[in-house]
Amino acid sequence: MNDNRINPLIITGRVNAKALELLDAHPDGLRWTDLLREIKQSDASLHPKTVNGCIWKLVEKFPDKVYKPSKGLLRLVKYQ
């Protein structure tokens, strides 16, 4: 996904890019804990609180791409 809001040179940019990539691979969406686990597994050098904070703000930062169809579930708008 090409998005000028994601800077791959900074940690939060890498986390956001990975989160959007994982959500794109799961059209039915991912539960918060599953997304957190998969991002942590993809890069062990990421601090857990950084990953948690990025996931927390996904809907706020990318309202045109991510939504919550139910509590704890994140999904891409294109699969709505």
C-alpha positions in Angstrom: 0.0 0.0 0.0 1.4 3.3 -1.0 0.4 6.0 1.4 2.3 9.2 2.1 1.3 9.0 5.8 3.6 6.0 6.2 7.3 6.7 6.5 9.1 3.4 6.3 12.2 5.0 7.8 10.7 5.4 11.2 9.5 2.7 13.6 5.8 3.7 13.7 5.8 3.8 9.9 7.1 0.2 9.7 4.5 -0.9 12.2 1.6 0.9 10.4 2.8 -0.6 7.0 2.9 -4.1 8.5 -0.5 -3.7 10.1 -2.1 -2.6 6.9 -0.3 -5.4 5.0 -1.6 -8.0 7.5 -5.2 -6.6 7.4 -5.0 -6.7 3.6 -4.1 -10.4 3.8 -7.1 -11.1 6.0 -10.3 -9.8 4.3 -12.5 -10.9 7.3 -10.3 -8.7 9.6 -8.1 -9.5 12.5 -8.7 -9.3 16.2 -6.6 -6.8 18.1 -4.6 -9.5 19.9 -3.9 -11.4 16.7 -2.7 -8.3 14.9 -0.5 -7.4 17.8 1.0 -11.0 17.9 1.7 -11.1 14.2 3.4 -7.7 14.1 5.6 -8.7 17.1 6.5 -12.0 15.3 7.4 -10.2 12.1 10.0 -8.0 13.9 11.2 -8.9 17.4 13.1 -5.6 17.6 9.9 -3.6 17.9 8.9 -2.5 21.4 5.6 -4.0 22.4 4.2 -0.6 23.6 5.1 1.0 20.3 3.2 -1.7 18.4 0.2 -1.4 20.8 0.1 2.3 20.4 0.2 2.1 16.6 -2.6 -0.4 16.5 -4.6 1.7 18.9 -4.4 4.7 16.5 -4.9 2.8 13.2 -8.6 3.8 12.9 -7.8 7.3 13.9 -4.8 7.8 11.6 -6.3 5.8 8.6 -10.1 6.3 8.8 -10.3 5.9 5.0 -8.6 2.5 5.2 -9.4 0.9 8.5 -12.6 0.5 10.6 -13.9 -1.5 13.5 -16.9 -3.6 12.5 -17.1 -4.8 16.2 -15.2 -4.4 19.4 -11.7 -5.7 19.1 -11.9 -6.4 15.4 -10.0 -4.4 12.8 -10.8 -4.6 9.1 -9.9 -2.7 5.9 -12.6 -0.5 4.5 -12.2 -2.1 1.0 -13.6 -5.4 2.5 -16.6 -3.7 4.1 
